[in-house]
Amino acid sequence: AIARTHGFHANLYVGSEIWIDASTPTSRESEVKDGVPHTVKGDLVAALAATDVPATKILCIGAPAAVPAFTAALDAAHGAQVTLVNSEPSYLEVLPPGCCKLEAAKHLAHHLSIAIDEVMAFGDNLNDLELLTGCGLGVAMANSHARVLAEVPTHIGHHDTDAIARFLEGFTVEDGALHRGSQSPAARRTSS
């Protein structure tokens, strides 16, 4: 309802589907970009009330200049009940409270019995910032959001290049851990 008031399109993620109220140029562009078909449901609030499947995310799409005011309106209305994240200049994602990539990485790291400070992550936008600053080595792409570039000290090339592969070539694995440089720490000690 707040999205409609502020002129934002809403993709409602329910189960394995993306629900929309009506097919529009914005929805069709989103459908093509993400490669996931949308299901037209009409009134999304009523559709959600009629199902027992919970929504996992609302992706709101609008003019980049309107995102700050829209974010403030959502924050004022729902505050601690949601997590709000900009994943692109025209996108505002409405997620469950505490939901972020860092929490997902911590969960996965725990499942794999590794510490979060042993995790390396790559990203380029504000929805990546917590992960990039909270893991062992966060790496920002050259085309990252200005705030990401300011807060993440390690930068590599543009995301449309093989920059990640080239960066990873500078690492070796010893005892299941990544080490920077062409030799592992043990090999460097041995050759010293």
C-alpha positions in Angstrom: 0.0 0.0 0.0 2.9 2.4 0.8 4.6 1.5 -2.4 1.4 2.3 -4.4 1.1 5.7 -2.5 4.7 6.6 -3.5 4.4 5.4 -7.1 6.6 2.3 -6.7 5.9 -1.0 -8.4 6.0 -4.0 -6.0 7.2 -7.6 -6.8 5.9 -9.8 -3.9 8.0 -12.9 -3.4 5.7 -15.7 -2.2 7.0 -19.3 -2.2 8.6 -19.8 -5.5 6.5 -17.2 -7.3 6.7 -13.5 -7.8 3.3 -11.8 -7.6 2.5 -8.4 -9.1 -0.7 -6.5 -9.1 -0.7 -5.8 -12.8 1.5 -6.1 -15.8 3.3 -2.8 -16.5 6.4 -1.7 -18.4 8.3 -1.8 -15.0 7.1 -5.3 -14.2 7.9 -6.6 -17.7 11.4 -5.1 -17.5 11.9 -6.7 -14.1 10.6 -10.1 -15.4 13.1 -10.0 -18.3 16.0 -8.8 -16.2 15.6 -11.5 -13.5 14.4 -14.2 -15.9 11.6 -15.2 -13.6 7.9 -15.0 -14.8 5.5 -12.9 -12.7 2.0 -14.0 -11.6 -0.6 -11.2 -11.9 -2.7 -11.3 -8.7 -4.5 -7.9 -8.7 -4.7 -6.6 -5.1 -1.5 -8.0 -3.5 -2.7 -7.2 0.0 -5.8 -9.3 -0.5 -3.9 -12.1 -2.3 -1.4 -12.4 0.5 -4.3 -12.4 3.1 -5.9 -15.3 1.1 -2.8 -17.6 1.4 -0.9 -19.3 4.2 2.4 -19.1 2.3 4.4 -16.3 3.8 6.0 -13.6 1.7 9.8 -13.6 1.9 10.5 -10.2 0.2 8.9 -7.2 -1.4 11.1 -5.7 -4.2 9.9 -2.2 -4.8 11.0 -0.5 -8.0 10.7 3.2 -8.7 12.6 6.4 -9.6 16.0 6.5 -7.9 15.4 10.1 -6.8 12.2 8.9 -5.0 13.9 6.0 -3.1 15.0 8.1 0.0 11.5 9.5 0.7 10.0 6.1 0.1 12.5 4.5 2.4 11.8 7.0 5.1 8.0 6.4 4.8 8.5 2.6 5.1 10.8 3.1 8.0 8.4 5.4 9.8 5.5 3.0 9.3 7.3 -0.3 10.0 10.6 0.5 11.6 12.0 -2.6 13.4 9.4 -4.9 11.7 11.4 -5.0 8.5 14.9 -4.7 7.0 15.2 -2.1 4.2 18.0 -2.5 1.6 18.9 -0.7 -1.6 20.1 -3.3 -4.0 20.2 -1.0 -7.0 19.5 2.7 -7.4 15.9 2.1 -8.3 15.3 -0.9 -6.0 14.3 -1.0 -2.4 14.0 -4.5 -0.9 11.7 -5.0 2.1 12.9 -8.1 4.0 12.1 -9.7 7.3 13.9 -8.1 10.3 17.5 -9.1 10.7 17.6 -10.5 7.2 20.9 -9.7 5.3 23.7 -11.3 3.4 26.0 -11.3 6.4 23.5 -13.2 8.5 23.1 -15.8 5.7 26.9 -16.1 5.4 27.3 -16.6 9.1 24.6 -19.3 9.0 26.4 -21.0 6.1 29.8 -20.6 7.7 28.5 -22.2 10.9 27.0 -25.1 8.9 30.4 -25.6 7.3 32.2 -25.3 10.6 34.3 -22.2 9.6 34.5 -18.8 11.2 33.1 -15.8 9.5 36.5 -14.2 9.5 37.6 -17.0 7.1 35.0 -16.0 4.6 35.8 -14.0 1.5 32.9 -12.1 -0.2 32.5 -9.9 -3.4 29.9 -7.3 -3.9 29.0 -4.0 -5.5 25.9 -2.5 -3.9 24.5 -1.4 -0.5 22.8 -4.8 0.0 26.3 -6.2 0.1 27.9 -3.7 2.5 27.2 -5.6 5.8 28.6 -8.8 4.3 31.7 -7.1 2.9 32.5 -5.3 6.1 31.6 -8.2 8.4 33.5 -11.1 6.8 37.2 -11.9 6.8 37.9 -10.3 3.4 35.3 -8.1 1.7 36.1 -7.2 -1.9 34.4 -4.3 -3.7 34.0 -4.3 -7.5 35.2 -1.2 -9.4 31.7 -0.2 -10.3 30.4 -0.4 -6.7 28.2 2.1 -5.1 30.2 5.0 -3.8 29.5 4.1 -0.1 30.7 0.5 -0.7 34.0 1.8 -2.3 34.5 4.2 0.7 33.9 1.6 3.4 35.5 -1.5 1.8 39.3 -1.1 1.4 39.9 -3.9 -1.2 38.8 -3.0 -4.7 39.1 -5.0 -7.9 37.8 -4.6 -11.5 34.3 -4.1 -12.9 31.7 -6.9 -12.3 31.4 -7.5 -16.0 35.0 -8.6 -16.3 37.0 -11.6 -15.0 38.2 -9.5 -12.1 37.1 -12.0 -9.5 38.9 -14.9 -11.2 42.1 -12.8 -11.6 41.9 -11.8 -7.9 41.5 -15.4 -6.8 44.5 -16.5 -8.9 46.6 -14.6 -6.3 45.6 -17.1 -3.6 46.7 -20.6 -2.7 44.9 -23.2 -0.5 46.6 -24.9 2.4 44.8 -27.1 4.9 41.5 -25.9 3.4 42.3 -22.2 4.0 43.0 -19.5 1.4 46.3 -17.7 1.6 47.3 -14.6 -0.4 50.3 -14.9 -2.6 51.7 -17.5 -4.9 52.9 -19.6 -2.0 51.2 -20.7 1.2 52.7 -19.4 4.4 54.3 -22.8 5.2 55.9 -22.9 1.7 57.2 -19.3 2.2 58.7 -20.2 5.6 60.3 -23.3 4.0 61.9 -21.4 1.2 63.1 -18.5 3.4 
